[in-house]
Amino acid sequence: MTEPSSPLTTIGWREWVSLPTLGIPRIKAKVDTGARTSCLHAFAYERITEGGAPWLRFTIHPIQENTDKVIVCTAPLVDERMVSDSGGHRELRPIIATRIVMDGIEFDADFTLTNRDTMLFRVLLGRVAVAGRFVIDPKLSFCLSKRR
């Protein structure tokens, strides 16, 4: 067994993240190792073309329980995939790629898009995004924001 070259950063079950390429400076995320792919709250999708490639324009409410604050985002459309939510409902969702920043650690991740207005968290970070980058301590919350 090989040891990682540097210790992994510990995060809690929920953290503040930034999605700078989407113009989202700070949004609350739930770390969800039960989900393979990350998920971002979005509605009002519109397919567009940029540089000959498929993109998606969509709108989000970045703050839970607040539909007054709105951000319009654009991102490359990576794919569309059938996804089952925690209730077993299947839905065809668009997938985008975007940059995530967590405590100075920057990486790209794929996100499915779906309307999460009724959910507590606008972002779910799936296991593919956090694997090899973080150790998750489920008894902790907002570990990264406490360091600032």
Residue pairs with C-beta under 8 A, 6 or more apart in sequence:
4 132
8 132
8 133
8 134
8 135
9 102
9 103
9 105
9 133
9 134
9 135
9 144
10 134
10 135
10 136
10 137
10 140
10 143
11 31
11 102
11 130
11 134
11 135
11 136
11 137
11 140
11 143
11 144
12 31
12 136
12 137
12 138
12 139
12 140
12 141
12 142
12 143
13 30
13 31
13 136
13 137
13 138
13 139
13 140
13 141
14 28
14 29
14 30
14 31
14 121
14 141
14 142
15 28
15 29
15 31
15 102
15 125
15 141
15 142
15 143
15 144
15 145
16 26
16 27
16 28
16 29
16 142
16 144
16 145
17 26
17 27
17 28
17 29
17 100
17 101
17 102
17 123
17 125
18 24
18 25
18 26
18 27
18 100
18 101
18 102
19 27
19 40
19 98
19 99
19 100
19 101
19 123
20 99
20 101
21 75
21 98
21 99
22 71
22 73
22 74
22 75
22 98
23 71
23 73
24 60
24 62
24 71
24 73
26 62
27 62
27 122
27 123
28 64
28 121
28 122
28 123
29 121
29 122
29 123
29 124
29 125
30 120
30 121
30 123
30 124
30 125
31 124
31 125
31 130
31 134
31 136
32 124
32 125
32 126
32 127
33 126
33 127
33 130
33 136
34 86
34 127
35 124
35 126
35 127
36 126
36 127
36 128
37 81
37 83
37 95
37 110
37 111
37 112
37 126
37 128
38 109
38 110
38 111
38 112
38 123
38 124
38 125
38 126
38 128
38 129
39 111
39 112
39 113
39 114
39 116
39 123
39 124
39 126
40 60
40 96
40 111
40 112
40 113
40 116
40 122
40 123
41 60
41 61
41 62
41 113
41 114
41 115
41 116
41 117
41 119
41 122
41 123
42 58
42 59
42 60
42 73
42 113
42 114
42 115
43 58
43 59
43 60
43 115
43 117
44 58
44 59
45 56
45 57
45 58
45 94
45 113
46 56
46 57
46 58
47 54
47 55
47 56
47 57
47 77
48 54
48 55
48 56
48 57
48 74
49 55
50 74
50 76
53 76
54 76
54 77
55 74
55 75
55 76
55 77
56 74
56 75
56 76
56 77
56 94
56 96
56 113
57 72
57 73
57 74
58 72
58 73
58 74
58 75
58 113
59 70
59 71
59 72
59 73
60 70
60 71
60 73
60 122
61 67
61 69
61 70
61 117
61 122
62 69
62 71
62 122
63 69
63 122
64 119
64 120
64 121
64 122
67 117
75 96
75 97
75 98
76 96
76 97
77 94
77 95
77 96
78 95
78 96
78 97
78 110
79 94
79 95
80 92
80 93
80 94
80 95
81 92
81 93
81 95
81 112
82 90
82 91
82 92
82 93
83 90
83 91
83 92
83 93
83 112
83 114
84 90
85 91
85 114
91 114
93 112
93 113
93 114
94 112
94 113
95 110
95 111
95 112
95 113
96 110
96 111
96 113
97 108
97 109
97 110
97 111
98 108
98 109
98 111
99 106
99 107
99 108
100 106
100 107
100 108
100 109
100 125
100 129
102 134
102 144
103 144
103 147
105 133
107 129
107 133
109 125
109 128
109 129
110 128
111 123
116 122
130 136
137 143
